[in-house]
Amino acid sequence: MLTPAGSAAPVGLAAAAVAHSGLGVVTLLKILLGDPLSGVASAPQLLPEPVGALGQWLPPGAGGSLLRSVAFFDGGAAGGPARTLML
């Protein structure tokens, strides 16, 4: 539930702040930057250095890291991605 909420919250805030023109900008930013930079399909460590770190600060990357951490490593290092999604 944190990943969809983390993705929807910036879109809702942009819609409230700058009317409906902000919806497209934030949505495209999330889709065009967040999804490819997330590293969910492989691992963020396999992406080039600044790109992999940037992708972990966006909701899709944080959601993938949180899921990977909880599913395979018993929640080890889940705090960082959870904080990112709760912001």
Residue frames relative to the residue before (quaternion, step in Angstrom):
aa qw qx qy qz dx dy dz
M 1.0000 0.0000 0.0000 0.0000 0.00 0.00 0.00
L 0.6105 0.5733 -0.3686 0.4034 3.60 1.08 -0.50
T 0.6470 0.5409 -0.3379 0.4180 3.60 0.97 -0.74
P 0.6904 0.4305 -0.3152 0.4885 3.67 0.77 -0.77
A 0.6437 0.5086 -0.3316 0.4659 3.60 1.01 -0.69
G 0.6540 0.5080 -0.3091 0.4677 3.57 1.04 -0.74
S 0.6652 0.4717 -0.2997 0.4952 3.57 1.16 -0.52
A 0.7061 0.4759 -0.2672 0.4511 3.58 0.99 -0.78
A 0.5955 0.6057 -0.3706 0.3758 3.61 1.04 -0.64
P 0.6819 0.4574 -0.3256 0.4687 3.67 0.80 -0.77
V 0.6182 0.5336 -0.3494 0.4594 3.59 1.07 -0.66
G 0.6682 0.4936 -0.2971 0.4708 3.59 0.95 -0.83
L 0.6502 0.5070 -0.3167 0.4689 3.57 1.01 -0.77
A 0.6524 0.5026 -0.3197 0.4686 3.58 0.99 -0.77
A 0.6388 0.5184 -0.3304 0.4627 3.58 1.03 -0.72
A 0.6746 0.4796 -0.2965 0.4764 3.58 1.01 -0.74
A 0.7050 0.4874 -0.2726 0.4372 3.58 0.98 -0.80
V 0.8329 0.1108 -0.0244 0.5417 3.60 0.76 -0.96
A 0.6006 -0.5875 0.3391 0.4233 3.56 1.08 0.75
H 0.7884 -0.3680 0.2278 0.4372 3.56 -1.19 -0.40
S 0.5269 0.6233 -0.4303 0.3855 3.61 1.17 -0.16
G 0.6266 0.5494 -0.3336 0.4407 3.59 1.15 -0.52
L 0.5447 0.6340 -0.3949 0.3813 3.57 1.18 -0.48
G 0.6997 0.4769 -0.2780 0.4536 3.55 0.81 -0.96
V 0.6514 0.5267 -0.3193 0.4432 3.56 0.95 -0.87
V 0.7126 0.4449 -0.2672 0.4721 3.59 0.77 -0.99
T 0.6423 0.5198 -0.3308 0.4559 3.58 0.99 -0.74
L 0.6690 0.4788 -0.3022 0.4816 3.59 0.93 -0.83
L 0.6151 0.5395 -0.3435 0.4611 3.58 1.04 -0.72
K 0.6683 0.4944 -0.2960 0.4704 3.56 0.95 -0.86
I 0.7136 0.4469 -0.2662 0.4693 3.58 0.88 -0.91
L 0.7455 0.4269 -0.2417 0.4511 3.59 0.79 -0.98
L 0.7561 0.3263 -0.2047 0.5290 3.59 1.08 -0.55
G 0.7040 0.5166 -0.2842 0.3959 3.56 0.77 -1.01
D 0.7069 0.4748 -0.2820 0.4419 3.56 0.81 -0.94
P 0.7158 0.4270 -0.2997 0.4643 3.67 0.72 -0.84
L 0.7126 0.4590 -0.2670 0.4585 3.60 1.02 -0.73
S 0.5009 0.6986 -0.4115 0.3029 3.58 1.23 -0.22
G 0.2844 -0.7767 0.5164 0.2219 3.59 0.98 -0.71
V 0.3397 0.7649 -0.4898 0.2442 3.59 1.17 0.40
A 0.6506 0.5343 -0.3292 0.4275 3.60 0.98 -0.75
S 0.7865 0.1689 -0.1128 0.5833 3.60 1.07 -0.58
A 0.6036 -0.4763 0.3822 0.5126 3.56 0.07 -1.31
P 0.5405 -0.6335 0.4266 0.3530 3.61 -0.98 0.67
Q 0.5975 0.5778 -0.3641 0.4202 3.60 1.15 -0.47
L 0.6482 0.5230 -0.3185 0.4525 3.61 1.19 -0.40
L 0.5755 0.5562 -0.3829 0.4613 3.59 1.26 -0.13
P 0.6318 -0.5078 0.3919 0.4352 3.61 -1.16 0.34
E 0.7102 -0.5513 0.2456 0.3623 3.56 -1.05 0.86
P 0.7601 0.3367 -0.2917 0.4730 3.71 0.42 -0.83
V 0.6171 0.5688 -0.3502 0.4160 3.59 1.10 -0.61
G 0.6615 0.5123 -0.3124 0.4498 3.60 0.90 -0.83
A 0.6650 0.4869 -0.3035 0.4781 3.58 1.00 -0.78
L 0.6428 0.5193 -0.3239 0.4606 3.59 0.98 -0.78
G 0.6538 0.5354 -0.3103 0.4355 3.57 0.97 -0.83
Q 0.6457 0.5239 -0.3257 0.4500 3.60 1.12 -0.52
W 0.6417 0.5039 -0.3277 0.4765 3.59 1.24 -0.24
L 0.6277 0.4903 -0.3384 0.5012 3.59 1.29 -0.05
P 0.6663 -0.5636 0.3056 0.3807 3.63 -1.03 0.69
P 0.6686 0.4844 -0.3596 0.4347 3.69 0.77 -0.70
G 0.6670 0.4952 -0.3065 0.4646 3.60 0.97 -0.77
A 0.6586 0.4967 -0.3069 0.4748 3.56 0.98 -0.83
G 0.6413 0.5224 -0.3247 0.4587 3.58 1.02 -0.74
G 0.6590 0.5006 -0.3042 0.4719 3.57 0.98 -0.81
S 0.6631 0.4944 -0.3070 0.4707 3.58 0.97 -0.81
L 0.6376 0.5185 -0.3259 0.4673 3.57 1.03 -0.76
L 0.6588 0.5022 -0.3054 0.4696 3.58 0.92 -0.88
R 0.6563 0.5072 -0.3022 0.4697 3.58 0.93 -0.89
S 0.6632 0.5201 -0.3006 0.4465 3.56 0.97 -0.87
V 0.7046 0.4517 -0.2680 0.4772 3.57 0.90 -0.90
A 0.6975 0.4940 -0.2881 0.4318 3.59 0.90 -0.87
F 0.8203 0.2867 -0.1245 0.4790 3.58 0.84 -0.92
F 0.8009 0.2946 -0.1293 0.5050 3.59 1.07 -0.62
D 0.5099 -0.6949 0.3893 0.3248 3.60 1.18 0.59
G 0.7316 -0.4579 0.2359 0.4467 3.57 0.98 0.85
G 0.4005 0.7074 -0.4914 0.3127 3.59 1.20 0.20
A 0.8378 0.0837 -0.1211 0.5258 3.58 -0.88 1.02
A 0.3849 0.7245 -0.4871 0.2996 3.59 1.06 0.68
G 0.5178 0.6843 -0.4024 0.3190 3.60 1.20 -0.31
G 0.6616 0.5248 -0.3106 0.4363 3.58 0.93 -0.86
P 0.7014 0.4365 -0.2878 0.4844 3.63 0.75 -0.90
A 0.6282 0.5286 -0.3488 0.4520 3.62 1.02 -0.68
R 0.6480 0.5016 -0.3211 0.4748 3.60 0.99 -0.77
T 0.6272 0.5359 -0.3368 0.4539 3.57 1.01 -0.77
L 0.6987 0.4606 -0.2807 0.4700 3.59 0.91 -0.84
M 0.6736 0.4944 -0.3054 0.4566 3.60 1.08 -0.57
L 0.5387 0.5964 -0.4237 0.4178 3.60 1.21 -0.28
